[in-house]
């Protein structure tokens, strides 16, 4: 029997969820509709809540050479650079996080706990707090104006390492004992057992790391001076956010992460809820 109190709780929960959904989707809708208006309308009247009649012209200008680009800065080049950086950060972060957690949990090392807390301590020092020293190291390695120069300093593996470690600690001991009895060495155990059962968690870490790499602005701005190394996030700043083509480029920028999230949503949900 549904009481008045339970009905009130249910209605309140739905109202809160609806407000949260509106809060999240409103900026996306505002951006999408504004990308269909001219630059003059946006500069005079601000962002628009209703669709305009210039969507085709704005998006065609973005993919053409009439949106304020110069030299080697084109939408295709910026998209490729963004994908290289984001996929590189996501792949390397996921792989090294998995390896580090595997070594900490399954290799009986006296310093394993110390290594784990040392890795976890890197979360206290974001990249922005060590720009100068990181830039000097990157420059000494000859990685200025390269994709690896953008990718390597962003490999924040601490969160992924913590995520995988906590999962490995919950694995039943008989799984490890059975692998040892079957003669599985460290490499075979990692490839045949650890990697398959870690796929949902790896998918979640991949999505998070992809977002980190995709949204980078300050570090690519510092490390790359060549026009050919521009990413989409930097391109938005170049064109101008208050222009029609700039809003169109904003819409294009959110499409790849959205597609990735849709592709990995099942694994992402499983990793966060521990449901197989």
C-alpha positions in Angstrom: 0.0 0.0 0.0 1.3 3.4 -1.0 1.2 5.8 1.9 1.1 9.6 1.6 4.7 9.8 2.9 6.1 7.3 0.3 4.2 9.1 -2.5 5.7 12.4 -1.4 9.2 10.9 -1.3 8.7 9.4 -4.8 7.4 12.7 -6.2 10.3 14.7 -4.6 12.8 12.3 -6.0 11.4 12.6 -9.5 11.3 16.4 -9.2 15.0 16.5 -8.1 16.0 14.2 -10.9 14.0 16.3 -13.4 15.7 19.5 -12.2 19.1 17.9 -12.5 18.3 16.7 -16.0 17.3 20.2 -17.0 20.4 21.7 -15.4 22.6 19.3 -17.5 20.7 19.5 -20.8 19.9 23.2 -20.9 23.5 24.3 -21.8 23.6 21.7 -24.6 20.3 22.8 -26.0 21.3 26.5 -25.7 24.6 25.7 -27.6 22.8 23.7 -30.3 20.2 26.4 -31.0 22.7 29.2 -30.9 24.8 27.4 -33.5 22.0 28.0 -36.0 22.1 31.9 -35.7 24.4 34.4 -37.2 27.3 36.0 -35.4 25.5 39.4 -35.5 22.5 38.0 -33.7 24.6 36.3 -31.0 26.7 39.4 -30.4 23.7 41.7 -30.2 21.1 39.5 -28.5 23.2 36.8 -26.8 22.7 33.1 -26.8 19.4 31.9 -28.3 16.8 29.5 -26.9 15.2 28.9 -30.3 16.6 27.5 -33.6 17.6 29.9 -36.3 17.9 29.6 -40.1 21.7 29.7 -40.5 22.7 26.1 -39.4 23.8 25.1 -42.9 25.9 28.2 -43.5 27.5 28.1 -40.0 28.5 24.4 -40.2 29.6 24.8 -43.8 31.9 27.6 -42.8 33.3 25.5 -40.0 34.3 22.8 -42.4 35.5 25.4 -45.0 38.1 28.0 -44.7 35.9 31.0 -43.9 35.7 30.7 -40.1 38.8 32.5 -39.1 41.4 29.8 -39.7 45.0 30.5 -40.7 47.9 28.6 -42.0 47.6 24.9 -41.2 44.7 25.2 -38.7 41.7 23.4 -40.2 38.8 21.5 -38.6 40.0 18.2 -40.0 43.5 18.7 -38.6 42.2 19.9 -35.2 39.9 16.9 -35.0 42.7 14.5 -35.8 45.0 16.1 -33.2 42.3 15.9 -30.6 41.6 12.3 -31.3 45.3 11.4 -31.2 45.7 13.1 -27.9 42.5 11.8 -26.3 43.0 8.2 -27.5 46.7 8.2 -26.6 45.9 9.5 -23.0 43.1 7.0 -22.6 44.9 4.0 -23.9 48.2 4.6 -22.0 46.4 5.6 -18.8 44.3 2.5 -18.8 47.1 0.2 -19.7 49.6 1.5 -17.2 47.0 1.7 -14.4 46.1 -1.9 -15.0 49.8 -3.0 -14.9 50.6 -1.0 -11.8 47.6 -2.3 -9.9 48.4 -5.8 -10.9 52.0 -5.5 -9.7 51.0 -3.9 -6.4 48.4 -6.6 -5.6 49.8 -9.8 -6.9 53.5 -9.4 -6.6 54.5 -9.9 -3.0 56.8 -7.0 -2.6 57.6 -5.5 0.8 57.4 -2.0 -0.7 54.0 -2.6 -2.5 52.0 -0.5 0.0 54.5 2.3 -0.1 54.5 2.3 -3.9 50.7 2.5 -4.0 50.5 5.4 -1.6 53.3 7.2 -3.5 51.3 6.7 -6.7 48.1 7.9 -5.0 49.9 11.0 -3.7 50.3 12.3 -7.3 46.6 13.2 -7.2 47.6 16.0 -4.9 49.8 17.6 -7.6 47.8 18.4 -10.7 49.6 19.2 -13.9 48.8 22.9 -13.5 50.9 23.0 -10.3 54.0 21.7 -12.1 53.8 23.4 -15.5 57.3 24.9 -15.4 59.2 21.8 -14.4 57.1 19.6 -16.7 57.7 22.0 -19.6 61.5 21.9 -18.9 61.6 18.1 -18.9 59.4 17.9 -22.0 61.6 20.4 -23.8 64.8 18.6 -22.8 63.4 15.4 -24.4 62.7 17.2 -27.6 58.9 16.7 -27.4 57.9 20.3 -28.0 55.2 20.5 -30.8 54.7 16.7 -30.8 51.7 14.6 -29.8 53.7 12.7 -27.3 54.7 16.0 -25.6 51.0 16.6 -25.1 50.1 13.1 -24.1 52.8 11.9 -21.7 52.5 14.6 -18.9 48.7 14.1 -18.8 49.0 10.4 -17.9 47.3 10.7 -14.5 47.3 7.0 -13.7 46.7 7.3 -9.9 42.9 7.2 -10.1 42.9 4.3 -12.5 45.5 2.4 -10.3 43.4 2.9 -7.2 40.3 1.8 -9.1 41.9 -1.4 -10.4 43.6 -2.2 -7.0 40.4 -2.0 -5.1 38.8 -4.4 -7.6 41.7 -6.9 -7.5 41.5 -7.0 -3.7 38.0 -8.4 -4.0 38.9 -11.3 -6.2 38.5 -14.7 -4.5 41.7 -16.4 -3.5 40.7 -19.7 -5.1 40.9 -18.0 -8.5 44.6 -17.3 -7.9 45.2 -20.7 -6.5 43.6 -22.4 -9.4 45.7 -20.4 -11.9 48.9 -21.4 -9.9 47.9 -25.1 -10.0 47.4 -24.9 -13.7 50.9 -23.6 -14.1 50.0 -20.1 -15.1 52.9 -17.7 -14.7 52.5 -13.9 -14.1 52.2 -13.1 -17.8 49.7 -15.8 -18.5 47.7 -15.1 -15.4 47.6 -11.4 -16.4 46.6 -12.0 -20.1 44.2 -15.0 -19.6 42.4 -14.0 -16.3 43.1 -10.5 -15.2 42.5 -8.7 -18.5 39.2 -10.4 -19.4 37.6 -9.8 -16.0 38.9 -6.2 -15.9 37.3 -5.1 -19.2 34.3 -3.3 -17.7 36.6 -1.4 -15.3 39.1 -0.7 -18.1 36.2 0.6 -20.2 35.2 3.1 -17.5 38.8 4.3 -17.0 39.2 4.6 -20.7 36.2 6.9 -21.0 37.3 9.1 -18.0 40.9 9.3 -19.4 39.5 10.1 -22.9 37.5 13.0 -21.4 40.6 14.3 -19.7 42.7 14.2 -22.8 40.0 15.6 -25.0 39.3 18.6 -22.8 43.0 19.6 -22.3 43.6 23.3 -23.1 46.3 24.9 -20.9 49.0 22.2 -21.4 48.6 22.0 -25.2 48.6 25.8 -25.3 52.0 25.8 -23.5 53.7 22.9 -25.2 52.7 23.5 -28.9 53.5 26.6 -30.8 53.0 25.1 -34.3 49.7 25.8 -35.9 49.4 22.2 -37.1 49.2 21.0 -33.5 46.0 22.9 -32.6 43.2 20.8 -31.0 39.5 21.5 -31.3 39.4 23.0 -27.8 42.0 25.6 -28.9 40.2 26.1 -32.2 37.1 27.2 -30.3 39.1 30.0 -28.7 40.6 30.9 -32.1 37.3 31.3 -33.9 35.5 32.9 -31.0 32.7 31.5 -28.8 30.3 34.4 -29.6 30.2 33.7 -33.3 27.9 31.3 -35.2 30.7 29.2 -36.5 32.3 29.1 -33.0 29.0 27.7 -31.5 28.9 25.2 -34.4 32.4 24.1 -33.6 31.4 23.7 -29.9 28.6 21.3 -31.0 31.1 19.3 -33.1 33.5 19.1 -30.2 31.1 17.3 -27.9 30.1 14.7 -30.5 33.1 12.3 -30.2 33.0 12.0 -26.4 29.2 11.5 -26.5 29.6 8.7 -29.1 32.3 7.1 -26.9 30.1 7.3 -23.8 27.3 5.6 -25.7 29.6 2.8 -26.9 31.0 2.1 -23.4 27.9 2.8 -21.4 27.3 -0.8 -20.5 30.8 -1.3 -19.2 30.8 2.1 -17.5 27.6 1.1 -15.7 28.9 -2.3 -14.7 32.2 -0.8 -13.3 30.4 1.8 -11.2 27.7 -0.6 -9.8 29.9 -3.7 -9.6 27.3 -5.6 -11.7 28.6 -8.2 -14.1 
